[in-house]
Structures are given as structure tokens and as C-alpha cells.
Amino acid sequence: MDRKEFISRIKSSRGDIGIKQIAVTVAVIVVIGAAVTIITGNGGLLSKWINQIWDMFIDYIKNTVGGTGGS
């Protein structure tokens, strides 16, 4: 490949990434960021779910062993 052919190929090459692909990528990042914020944010869903599961688990153990139950 000579120099002219090389320069011609570089000039004619087009990237695969267009505006739509960039917009979709940004939208996906925003949605993931929103989900992470909702789940792990201040008093988020994840901590509430973990506390509920933990309380149910402890209550089950207390009731199974013969304790008074409740937390």
C-alpha cells in the first residue's frame, strides 16, 4: 500500500459510532445511575430490604427455638 492509498483510506473511513449510539449509551448510564441511587441512596431500598429480611430471619429463629419472638 503506497502513501496515497493509505491517505485515501484514512479520509474515507467513517466511525461506527453515531449520535444515536452515543445518546443510547448516555441514556443507559443515566438509568443505571438512577437505579443505583434508588437502591443504595440515603435510606434506600436495599438497606430497608436487608433490615426486613434480617428481622424476619431473627424472628423465625426465636420462634423456632422457643423464644418470645419479636425484635
PDB file of N, CA, C and O in Angstrom:
ATOM      1  N   MET A   1       0.858  -1.162   0.000  1.00  0.00           N
ATOM      2  CA  MET A   1       0.000   0.000   0.000  1.00  0.00           C
ATOM      3  C   MET A   1       0.910   1.232   0.000  1.00  0.00           C
ATOM      4  O   MET A   1       1.788   1.377   0.850  1.00  0.00           O
ATOM      5  N   ASP A   2       0.680   2.098  -0.958  1.00  0.00           N
ATOM      6  CA  ASP A   2       1.502   3.301  -1.018  1.00  0.00           C
ATOM      7  C   ASP A   2       0.875   4.418  -0.182  1.00  0.00           C
ATOM      8  O   ASP A   2      -0.200   4.266   0.397  1.00  0.00           O
ATOM      9  N   ARG A   3       1.570   5.513  -0.144  1.00  0.00           N
ATOM     10  CA  ARG A   3       1.162   6.624   0.728  1.00  0.00           C
ATOM     11  C   ARG A   3      -0.188   7.200   0.314  1.00  0.00           C
ATOM     12  O   ARG A   3      -1.019   7.486   1.176  1.00  0.00           O
ATOM     13  N   LYS A   4      -0.425   7.376  -0.985  1.00  0.00           N
ATOM     14  CA  LYS A   4      -1.685   7.957  -1.468  1.00  0.00           C
ATOM     15  C   LYS A   4      -2.871   7.055  -1.114  1.00  0.00           C
ATOM     16  O   LYS A   4      -3.926   7.533  -0.698  1.00  0.00           O
ATOM     17  N   GLU A   5      -2.680   5.756  -1.285  1.00  0.00           N
ATOM     18  CA  GLU A   5      -3.759   4.816  -0.950  1.00  0.00           C
ATOM     19  C   GLU A   5      -4.045   4.840   0.550  1.00  0.00           C
ATOM     20  O   GLU A   5      -5.201   4.784   0.968  1.00  0.00           O
ATOM     21  N   PHE A   6      -2.999   4.921   1.345  1.00  0.00           N
ATOM     22  CA  PHE A   6      -3.155   4.980   2.797  1.00  0.00           C
ATOM     23  C   PHE A   6      -3.930   6.231   3.214  1.00  0.00           C
ATOM     24  O   PHE A   6      -4.859   6.148   4.017  1.00  0.00           O
ATOM     25  N   ILE A   7      -3.554   7.373   2.676  1.00  0.00           N
ATOM     26  CA  ILE A   7      -4.242   8.633   2.999  1.00  0.00           C
ATOM     27  C   ILE A   7      -5.681   8.581   2.512  1.00  0.00           C
ATOM     28  O   ILE A   7      -6.580   9.073   3.193  1.00  0.00           O
ATOM     29  N   SER A   8      -5.909   7.999   1.357  1.00  0.00           N
ATOM     30  CA  SER A   8      -7.263   7.858   0.825  1.00  0.00           C
ATOM     31  C   SER A   8      -8.127   7.004   1.750  1.00  0.00           C
ATOM     32  O   SER A   8      -9.290   7.332   1.985  1.00  0.00           O
ATOM     33  N   ARG A   9      -7.576   5.924   2.270  1.00  0.00           N
ATOM     34  CA  ARG A   9      -8.327   5.060   3.195  1.00  0.00           C
ATOM     35  C   ARG A   9      -8.659   5.783   4.485  1.00  0.00           C
ATOM     36  O   ARG A   9      -9.764   5.645   5.011  1.00  0.00           O
ATOM     37  N   ILE A  10      -7.716   6.549   4.997  1.00  0.00           N
ATOM     38  CA  ILE A  10      -7.958   7.280   6.243  1.00  0.00           C
ATOM     39  C   ILE A  10      -9.067   8.307   6.051  1.00  0.00           C
ATOM     40  O   ILE A  10      -9.937   8.445   6.910  1.00  0.00           O
ATOM     41  N   LYS A  11      -9.044   9.022   4.943  1.00  0.00           N
ATOM     42  CA  LYS A  11     -10.056  10.048   4.686  1.00  0.00           C
ATOM     43  C   LYS A  11     -11.433   9.436   4.466  1.00  0.00           C
ATOM     44  O   LYS A  11     -12.437  10.031   4.858  1.00  0.00           O
ATOM     45  N   SER A  12     -11.500   8.269   3.853  1.00  0.00           N
ATOM     46  CA  SER A  12     -12.791   7.659   3.551  1.00  0.00           C
ATOM     47  C   SER A  12     -13.351   6.845   4.714  1.00  0.00           C
ATOM     48  O   SER A  12     -14.521   6.461   4.694  1.00  0.00           O
ATOM     49  N   SER A  13     -12.541   6.581   5.711  1.00  0.00           N
ATOM     50  CA  SER A  13     -13.013   5.780   6.843  1.00  0.00           C
ATOM     51  C   SER A  13     -14.008   6.579   7.672  1.00  0.00           C
ATOM     52  O   SER A  13     -13.797   7.757   7.960  1.00  0.00           O
ATOM     53  N   ARG A  14     -15.064   5.934   8.038  1.00  0.00           N
ATOM     54  CA  ARG A  14     -16.085   6.548   8.890  1.00  0.00           C
ATOM     55  C   ARG A  14     -16.186   5.716  10.157  1.00  0.00           C
ATOM     56  O   ARG A  14     -16.079   4.490  10.119  1.00  0.00           O
ATOM     57  N   GLY A  15     -16.390   6.389  11.270  1.00  0.00           N
ATOM     58  CA  GLY A  15     -16.545   5.672  12.531  1.00  0.00           C
ATOM     59  C   GLY A  15     -17.907   5.012  12.620  1.00  0.00           C
ATOM     60  O   GLY A  15     -18.867   5.455  11.989  1.00  0.00           O
ATOM     61  N   ASP A  16     -17.984   3.954  13.403  1.00  0.00           N
ATOM     62  CA  ASP A  16     -19.253   3.272  13.605  1.00  0.00           C
ATOM     63  C   ASP A  16     -20.124   3.979  14.627  1.00  0.00           C
ATOM     64  O   ASP A  16     -21.328   3.731  14.690  1.00  0.00           O
ATOM     65  N   ILE A  17     -19.538   4.849  15.421  1.00  0.00           N
ATOM     66  CA  ILE A  17     -20.293   5.494  16.491  1.00  0.00           C
ATOM     67  C   ILE A  17     -20.946   6.753  15.951  1.00  0.00           C
ATOM     68  O   ILE A  17     -20.275   7.661  15.461  1.00  0.00           O
ATOM     69  N   GLY A  18     -22.260   6.789  16.049  1.00  0.00           N
ATOM     70  CA  GLY A  18     -23.010   7.956  15.618  1.00  0.00           C
ATOM     71  C   GLY A  18     -23.701   8.607  16.801  1.00  0.00           C
ATOM     72  O   GLY A  18     -23.533   8.196  17.949  1.00  0.00           O
ATOM     73  N   ILE A  19     -24.472   9.619  16.498  1.00  0.00           N
ATOM     74  CA  ILE A  19     -25.182  10.365  17.538  1.00  0.00           C
ATOM     75  C   ILE A  19     -26.165   9.460  18.279  1.00  0.00           C
ATOM     76  O   ILE A  19     -26.285   9.548  19.501  1.00  0.00           O
ATOM     77  N   LYS A  20     -26.864   8.595  17.554  1.00  0.00           N
ATOM     78  CA  LYS A  20     -27.850   7.721  18.202  1.00  0.00           C
ATOM     79  C   LYS A  20     -27.180   6.755  19.176  1.00  0.00           C
ATOM     80  O   LYS A  20     -27.694   6.525  20.271  1.00  0.00           O
ATOM     81  N   GLN A  21     -26.052   6.196  18.792  1.00  0.00           N
ATOM     82  CA  GLN A  21     -25.354   5.270  19.678  1.00  0.00           C
ATOM     83  C   GLN A  21     -24.861   5.987  20.930  1.00  0.00           C
ATOM     84  O   GLN A  21     -24.925   5.440  22.030  1.00  0.00           O
ATOM     85  N   ILE A  22     -24.370   7.207  20.760  1.00  0.00           N
ATOM     86  CA  ILE A  22     -23.917   7.978  21.919  1.00  0.00           C
ATOM     87  C   ILE A  22     -25.096   8.302  22.824  1.00  0.00           C
ATOM     88  O   ILE A  22     -24.981   8.207  24.046  1.00  0.00           O
ATOM     89  N   ALA A  23     -26.235   8.686  22.237  1.00  0.00           N
ATOM     90  CA  ALA A  23     -27.424   9.009  23.029  1.00  0.00           C
ATOM     91  C   ALA A  23     -27.919   7.785  23.798  1.00  0.00           C
ATOM     92  O   ALA A  23     -28.295   7.897  24.965  1.00  0.00           O
ATOM     93  N   VAL A  24     -27.921   6.630  23.158  1.00  0.00           N
ATOM     94  CA  VAL A  24     -28.356   5.404  23.831  1.00  0.00           C
ATOM     95  C   VAL A  24     -27.403   5.062  24.971  1.00  0.00           C
ATOM     96  O   VAL A  24     -27.843   4.668  26.051  1.00  0.00           O
ATOM     97  N   THR A  25     -26.115   5.209  24.739  1.00  0.00           N
ATOM     98  CA  THR A  25     -25.129   4.923  25.784  1.00  0.00           C
ATOM     99  C   THR A  25     -25.322   5.840  26.981  1.00  0.00           C
ATOM    100  O   THR A  25     -25.288   5.384  28.124  1.00  0.00           O
ATOM    101  N   VAL A  26     -25.525   7.128  26.728  1.00  0.00           N
ATOM    102  CA  VAL A  26     -25.754   8.085  27.816  1.00  0.00           C
ATOM    103  C   VAL A  26     -27.039   7.747  28.557  1.00  0.00           C
ATOM    104  O   VAL A  26     -27.076   7.814  29.786  1.00  0.00           O
ATOM    105  N   ALA A  27     -28.095   7.383  27.832  1.00  0.00           N
ATOM    106  CA  ALA A  27     -29.364   7.029  28.471  1.00  0.00           C
ATOM    107  C   ALA A  27     -29.205   5.805  29.367  1.00  0.00           C
ATOM    108  O   ALA A  27     -29.748   5.771  30.471  1.00  0.00           O
ATOM    109  N   VAL A  28     -28.470   4.807  28.905  1.00  0.00           N
ATOM    110  CA  VAL A  28     -28.245   3.605  29.717  1.00  0.00           C
ATOM    111  C   VAL A  28     -27.468   3.954  30.975  1.00  0.00           C
ATOM    112  O   VAL A  28     -27.783   3.455  32.055  1.00  0.00           O
ATOM    113  N   ILE A  29     -26.460   4.804  30.850  1.00  0.00           N
ATOM    114  CA  ILE A  29     -25.681   5.212  32.021  1.00  0.00           C
ATOM    115  C   ILE A  29     -26.555   5.962  33.014  1.00  0.00           C
ATOM    116  O   ILE A  29     -26.430   5.753  34.221  1.00  0.00           O
ATOM    117  N   VAL A  30     -27.437   6.830  32.532  1.00  0.00           N
ATOM    118  CA  VAL A  30     -28.333   7.579  33.419  1.00  0.00           C
ATOM    119  C   VAL A  30     -29.291   6.639  34.133  1.00  0.00           C
ATOM    120  O   VAL A  30     -29.523   6.792  35.332  1.00  0.00           O
ATOM    121  N   VAL A  31     -29.853   5.668  33.416  1.00  0.00           N
ATOM    122  CA  VAL A  31     -30.787   4.717  34.033  1.00  0.00           C
ATOM    123  C   VAL A  31     -30.075   3.881  35.091  1.00  0.00           C
ATOM    124  O   VAL A  31     -30.617   3.667  36.176  1.00  0.00           O
ATOM    125  N   ILE A  32     -28.876   3.411  34.791  1.00  0.00           N
ATOM    126  CA  ILE A  32     -28.118   2.632  35.774  1.00  0.00           C
ATOM    127  C   ILE A  32     -27.794   3.489  36.988  1.00  0.00           C
ATOM    128  O   ILE A  32     -27.908   3.024  38.122  1.00  0.00           O
ATOM    129  N   GLY A  33     -27.394   4.729  36.764  1.00  0.00           N
ATOM    130  CA  GLY A  33     -27.108   5.637  37.877  1.00  0.00           C
ATOM    131  C   GLY A  33     -28.327   5.884  38.739  1.00  0.00           C
ATOM    132  O   GLY A  33     -28.222   5.913  39.965  1.00  0.00           O
ATOM    133  N   ALA A  34     -29.493   6.065  38.113  1.00  0.00           N
ATOM    134  CA  ALA A  34     -30.728   6.277  38.871  1.00  0.00           C
ATOM    135  C   ALA A  34     -31.075   5.039  39.693  1.00  0.00           C
ATOM    136  O   ALA A  34     -31.475   5.155  40.852  1.00  0.00           O
ATOM    137  N   ALA A  35     -30.925   3.862  39.103  1.00  0.00           N
ATOM    138  CA  ALA A  35     -31.229   2.624  39.825  1.00  0.00           C
ATOM    139  C   ALA A  35     -30.303   2.447  41.019  1.00  0.00           C
ATOM    140  O   ALA A  35     -30.751   2.074  42.104  1.00  0.00           O
ATOM    141  N   VAL A  36     -29.020   2.710  40.829  1.00  0.00           N
ATOM    142  CA  VAL A  36     -28.063   2.575  41.930  1.00  0.00           C
ATOM    143  C   VAL A  36     -28.380   3.578  43.030  1.00  0.00           C
ATOM    144  O   VAL A  36     -28.291   3.245  44.212  1.00  0.00           O
ATOM    145  N   THR A  37     -28.749   4.799  42.659  1.00  0.00           N
ATOM    146  CA  THR A  37     -29.089   5.817  43.651  1.00  0.00           C
ATOM    147  C   THR A  37     -30.327   5.417  44.441  1.00  0.00           C
ATOM    148  O   THR A  37     -30.365   5.585  45.660  1.00  0.00           O
ATOM    149  N   ILE A  38     -31.332   4.894  43.763  1.00  0.00           N
ATOM    150  CA  ILE A  38     -32.560   4.477  44.450  1.00  0.00           C
ATOM    151  C   ILE A  38     -32.271   3.323  45.401  1.00  0.00           C
ATOM    152  O   ILE A  38     -32.770   3.304  46.527  1.00  0.00           O
ATOM    153  N   ILE A  39     -31.473   2.366  44.956  1.00  0.00           N
ATOM    154  CA  ILE A  39     -31.220   1.174  45.764  1.00  0.00           C
ATOM    155  C   ILE A  39     -30.298   1.468  46.938  1.00  0.00           C
ATOM    156  O   ILE A  39     -30.556   1.002  48.047  1.00  0.00           O
ATOM    157  N   THR A  40     -29.239   2.223  46.724  1.00  0.00           N
ATOM    158  CA  THR A  40     -28.241   2.408  47.777  1.00  0.00           C
ATOM    159  C   THR A  40     -28.246   3.791  48.391  1.00  0.00           C
ATOM    160  O   THR A  40     -27.425   4.067  49.266  1.00  0.00           O
ATOM    161  N   GLY A  41     -29.123   4.657  47.975  1.00  0.00           N
ATOM    162  CA  GLY A  41     -29.138   6.025  48.482  1.00  0.00           C
ATOM    163  C   GLY A  41     -29.434   6.084  49.971  1.00  0.00           C
ATOM    164  O   GLY A  41     -29.596   5.052  50.623  1.00  0.00           O
ATOM    165  N   ASN A  42     -29.502   7.282  50.497  1.00  0.00           N
ATOM    166  CA  ASN A  42     -29.758   7.507  51.919  1.00  0.00           C
ATOM    167  C   ASN A  42     -31.093   6.863  52.297  1.00  0.00           C
ATOM    168  O   ASN A  42     -32.151   7.324  51.868  1.00  0.00           O
ATOM    169  N   GLY A  43     -31.040   5.798  53.100  1.00  0.00           N
ATOM    170  CA  GLY A  43     -32.267   5.073  53.449  1.00  0.00           C
ATOM    171  C   GLY A  43     -32.874   4.392  52.244  1.00  0.00           C
ATOM    172  O   GLY A  43     -34.095   4.258  52.157  1.00  0.00           O
ATOM    173  N   GLY A  44     -32.045   3.960  51.314  1.00  0.00           N
ATOM    174  CA  GLY A  44     -32.510   3.370  50.067  1.00  0.00           C
ATOM    175  C   GLY A  44     -33.199   2.035  50.264  1.00  0.00           C
ATOM    176  O   GLY A  44     -33.253   1.492  51.368  1.00  0.00           O
ATOM    177  N   LEU A  45     -33.719   1.527  49.172  1.00  0.00           N
ATOM    178  CA  LEU A  45     -34.483   0.284  49.210  1.00  0.00           C
ATOM    179  C   LEU A  45     -33.652  -0.900  49.684  1.00  0.00           C
ATOM    180  O   LEU A  45     -34.149  -1.758  50.413  1.00  0.00           O
ATOM    181  N   LEU A  46     -32.397  -0.950  49.277  1.00  0.00           N
ATOM    182  CA  LEU A  46     -31.571  -2.104  49.618  1.00  0.00           C
ATOM    183  C   LEU A  46     -31.412  -2.248  51.123  1.00  0.00           C
ATOM    184  O   LEU A  46     -31.543  -3.348  51.658  1.00  0.00           O
ATOM    185  N   SER A  47     -31.132  -1.149  51.809  1.00  0.00           N
ATOM    186  CA  SER A  47     -30.960  -1.238  53.261  1.00  0.00           C
ATOM    187  C   SER A  47     -32.273  -1.607  53.947  1.00  0.00           C
ATOM    188  O   SER A  47     -32.268  -2.339  54.937  1.00  0.00           O
ATOM    189  N   LYS A  48     -33.397  -1.109  53.433  1.00  0.00           N
ATOM    190  CA  LYS A  48     -34.701  -1.469  54.010  1.00  0.00           C
ATOM    191  C   LYS A  48     -34.990  -2.951  53.798  1.00  0.00           C
ATOM    192  O   LYS A  48     -35.458  -3.635  54.709  1.00  0.00           O
ATOM    193  N   TRP A  49     -34.710  -3.442  52.595  1.00  0.00           N
ATOM    194  CA  TRP A  49     -34.939  -4.858  52.307  1.00  0.00           C
ATOM    195  C   TRP A  49     -34.071  -5.733  53.193  1.00  0.00           C
ATOM    196  O   TRP A  49     -34.545  -6.735  53.728  1.00  0.00           O
ATOM    197  N   ILE A  50     -32.818  -5.371  53.355  1.00  0.00           N
ATOM    198  CA  ILE A  50     -31.920  -6.166  54.196  1.00  0.00           C
ATOM    199  C   ILE A  50     -32.411  -6.173  55.634  1.00  0.00           C
ATOM    200  O   ILE A  50     -32.401  -7.219  56.282  1.00  0.00           O
ATOM    201  N   ASN A  51     -32.841  -5.025  56.143  1.00  0.00           N
ATOM    202  CA  ASN A  51     -33.356  -4.962  57.515  1.00  0.00           C
ATOM    203  C   ASN A  51     -34.611  -5.811  57.680  1.00  0.00           C
ATOM    204  O   ASN A  51     -34.756  -6.505  58.687  1.00  0.00           O
ATOM    205  N   GLN A  52     -35.520  -5.768  56.706  1.00  0.00           N
ATOM    206  CA  GLN A  52     -36.738  -6.576  56.789  1.00  0.00           C
ATOM    207  C   GLN A  52     -36.408  -8.066  56.778  1.00  0.00           C
ATOM    208  O   GLN A  52     -36.944  -8.823  57.587  1.00  0.00           O
ATOM    209  N   ILE A  53     -35.542  -8.487  55.879  1.00  0.00           N
ATOM    210  CA  ILE A  53     -35.157  -9.901  55.804  1.00  0.00           C
ATOM    211  C   ILE A  53     -34.468 -10.330  57.091  1.00  0.00           C
ATOM    212  O   ILE A  53     -34.739 -11.412  57.613  1.00  0.00           O
ATOM    213  N   TRP A  54     -33.581  -9.489  57.604  1.00  0.00           N
ATOM    214  CA  TRP A  54     -32.863  -9.812  58.836  1.00  0.00           C
ATOM    215  C   TRP A  54     -33.841  -9.966  60.002  1.00  0.00           C
ATOM    216  O   TRP A  54     -33.730 -10.911  60.784  1.00  0.00           O
ATOM    217  N   ASP A  55     -34.799  -9.041  60.122  1.00  0.00           N
ATOM    218  CA  ASP A  55     -35.794  -9.120  61.198  1.00  0.00           C
ATOM    219  C   ASP A  55     -36.639 -10.386  61.076  1.00  0.00           C
ATOM    220  O   ASP A  55     -36.905 -11.047  62.080  1.00  0.00           O
ATOM    221  N   MET A  56     -37.067 -10.732  59.857  1.00  0.00           N
ATOM    222  CA  MET A  56     -37.847 -11.959  59.669  1.00  0.00           C
ATOM    223  C   MET A  56     -37.013 -13.184  60.031  1.00  0.00           C
ATOM    224  O   MET A  56     -37.523 -14.121  60.645  1.00  0.00           O
ATOM    225  N   PHE A  57     -35.753 -13.185  59.660  1.00  0.00           N
ATOM    226  CA  PHE A  57     -34.854 -14.296  59.955  1.00  0.00           C
ATOM    227  C   PHE A  57     -34.676 -14.463  61.463  1.00  0.00           C
ATOM    228  O   PHE A  57     -34.770 -15.578  61.977  1.00  0.00           O
ATOM    229  N   ILE A  58     -34.422 -13.372  62.170  1.00  0.00           N
ATOM    230  CA  ILE A  58     -34.238 -13.421  63.624  1.00  0.00           C
ATOM    231  C   ILE A  58     -35.529 -13.863  64.312  1.00  0.00           C
ATOM    232  O   ILE A  58     -35.490 -14.680  65.232  1.00  0.00           O
ATOM    233  N   ASP A  59     -36.678 -13.328  63.870  1.00  0.00           N
ATOM    234  CA  ASP A  59     -37.963 -13.741  64.446  1.00  0.00           C
ATOM    235  C   ASP A  59     -38.212 -15.229  64.226  1.00  0.00           C
ATOM    236  O   ASP A  59     -38.694 -15.915  65.127  1.00  0.00           O
ATOM    237  N   TYR A  60     -37.890 -15.733  63.042  1.00  0.00           N
ATOM    238  CA  TYR A  60     -38.068 -17.149  62.750  1.00  0.00           C
ATOM    239  C   TYR A  60     -37.203 -17.999  63.672  1.00  0.00           C
ATOM    240  O   TYR A  60     -37.659 -19.014  64.198  1.00  0.00           O
ATOM    241  N   ILE A  61     -35.959 -17.585  63.865  1.00  0.00           N
ATOM    242  CA  ILE A  61     -35.064 -18.336  64.749  1.00  0.00           C
ATOM    243  C   ILE A  61     -35.597 -18.325  66.177  1.00  0.00           C
ATOM    244  O   ILE A  61     -35.612 -19.362  66.840  1.00  0.00           O
ATOM    245  N   LYS A  62     -36.032 -17.169  66.652  1.00  0.00           N
ATOM    246  CA  LYS A  62     -36.553 -17.079  68.021  1.00  0.00           C
ATOM    247  C   LYS A  62     -37.793 -17.939  68.191  1.00  0.00           C
ATOM    248  O   LYS A  62     -37.934 -18.624  69.204  1.00  0.00           O
ATOM    249  N   ASN A  63     -38.693 -17.916  67.217  1.00  0.00           N
ATOM    250  CA  ASN A  63     -39.909 -18.718  67.306  1.00  0.00           C
ATOM    251  C   ASN A  63     -39.603 -20.208  67.202  1.00  0.00           C
ATOM    252  O   ASN A  63     -40.258 -21.017  67.859  1.00  0.00           O
ATOM    253  N   THR A  64     -38.630 -20.581  66.397  1.00  0.00           N
ATOM    254  CA  THR A  64     -38.267 -21.983  66.236  1.00  0.00           C
ATOM    255  C   THR A  64     -37.598 -22.525  67.489  1.00  0.00           C
ATOM    256  O   THR A  64     -37.860 -23.657  67.895  1.00  0.00           O
ATOM    257  N   VAL A  65     -36.742 -21.729  68.100  1.00  0.00           N
ATOM    258  CA  VAL A  65     -36.016 -22.163  69.286  1.00  0.00           C
ATOM    259  C   VAL A  65     -36.917 -22.103  70.521  1.00  0.00           C
ATOM    260  O   VAL A  65     -36.629 -22.747  71.529  1.00  0.00           O
ATOM    261  N   GLY A  66     -37.985 -21.346  70.448  1.00  0.00           N
ATOM    262  CA  GLY A  66     -38.901 -21.266  71.582  1.00  0.00           C
ATOM    263  C   GLY A  66     -38.770 -19.970  72.356  1.00  0.00           C
ATOM    264  O   GLY A  66     -39.214 -19.874  73.500  1.00  0.00           O
ATOM    265  N   GLY A  67     -38.161 -18.974  71.733  1.00  0.00           N
ATOM    266  CA  GLY A  67     -38.035 -17.677  72.380  1.00  0.00           C
ATOM    267  C   GLY A  67     -39.362 -16.939  72.371  1.00  0.00           C
ATOM    268  O   GLY A  67     -40.383 -17.484  71.950  1.00  0.00           O
ATOM    269  N   THR A  68     -39.343 -15.718  72.829  1.00  0.00           N
ATOM    270  CA  THR A  68     -40.566 -14.927  72.922  1.00  0.00           C
ATOM    271  C   THR A  68     -40.956 -14.330  71.593  1.00  0.00           C
ATOM    272  O   THR A  68     -42.103 -13.914  71.428  1.00  0.00           O
ATOM    273  N   GLY A  69     -40.047 -14.271  70.637  1.00  0.00           N
ATOM    274  CA  GLY A  69     -40.341 -13.698  69.325  1.00  0.00           C
ATOM    275  C   GLY A  69     -40.293 -12.187  69.385  1.00  0.00           C
ATOM    276  O   GLY A  69     -40.113 -11.597  70.451  1.00  0.00           O
ATOM    277  N   GLY A  70     -40.453 -11.576  68.244  1.00  0.00           N
ATOM    278  CA  GLY A  70     -40.399 -10.118  68.166  1.00  0.00           C
ATOM    279  C   GLY A  70     -38.977  -9.626  68.251  1.00  0.00           C
ATOM    280  O   GLY A  70     -38.085 -10.341  68.707  1.00  0.00           O
ATOM    281  N   SER A  71     -38.764  -8.371  67.801  1.00  0.00           N
ATOM    282  CA  SER A  71     -37.417  -7.838  67.879  1.00  0.00           C
ATOM    283  C   SER A  71     -37.367  -6.589  68.694  1.00  0.00           C
ATOM    284  O   SER A  71     -36.297  -6.004  68.863  1.00  0.00           O
TER     285      SER A  71
END
